[in-house]
């Protein structure tokens, strides 16, 4: 028996990625696709500008798109690909009516009683669910995944915490698909780099502190790490590449860092990759075109690891921003909730 799932914002880029990744999922079956009012009543395959692969999956092609209203939703789990401003209004309506909302939106990520989860990093933060339901009087609940850039970075920071990590500097080179569809106008990005993404640096500097924090007495105690980010849009379709400088409170060597990266183990879940952090030894890797699909897009790829002084290392990390950084992250969260008995 499969769990029935719905997708909020099913026609956007991340919504389409949800639909693609959920097709033929061993645990989940798409039963409800919800979109904006102008799409309601139309067939998904006829209306959507399908851009994530060669064709719309046949099992959802003829589904009628429904309003974003709990009374129209026949599902156990609702995946949200909504813009943040819309999600703030819509997601609580579903949670209040007993739905499990696995959200990719930023609206509730930093709320004190809402889990912000990367399953391999902080699965224990799902313990916030019982406090959220009690605080808000909801029959259901909301669980969020982080910003796409935050996910790649934080996966690599988690194993470094035990080595005395105290400070991080990161410069990102972010793909166009991170801006949604149609994204950035071609005349703005061709032959260009845009050195500003609204709200991105703030998310990258704050979200990891919650994720890497301790779950204690019904709250998250943030990690004490100094993070500074500079974020940039580059003319790449998929794959966020980040240059990271990590500082420690003691002398560090590269073998320790490599062992730490290898210590982050995959989970026994359908969407989990065989290896969470893949290390490339080549001097010119990782590269988006060559490495973004590692582990079905759910692995992050590290390279150019170098010691900088006695207490600092530098490396690059790459991840697929619409898979591990968005839809795949929410799906993995839902799988974890099933495994842990929350669904």
Buried (B, 14 or more C-beta within 10 A) or exposed (E): EEBBBBBBBBBBBBBBBBBBBBBEBEBBBBBBBBBBEEBBEBBBBEBBEBEBEEEBBEEBBEBEBBBBEBEEBEBBBBBBBBBBEBBBEBBBBBBBBEBBBBBBBBBBBBBEBBBBBBBBBBBEBBBBBEBBBEBBEBEBBBBBBBBBBBBBBBBBBBBBBEBEBBBBBBBBBBBBBBBBBEBBEEEEBEEEEBEEBEEBBEBBBBBBBBBBBEBEEBEBEBBEBEBEBBBBBBBBEBBBBBBBBBBBEEEBEEEBBBEBBEEBEBBEBEBBBEBBBBBBEEEEBBBBEBBBBBBBBBBBBBBBBEBEEEBBBBBBBBBBBBBBBBBBBBBBBBBBBBBBEBB
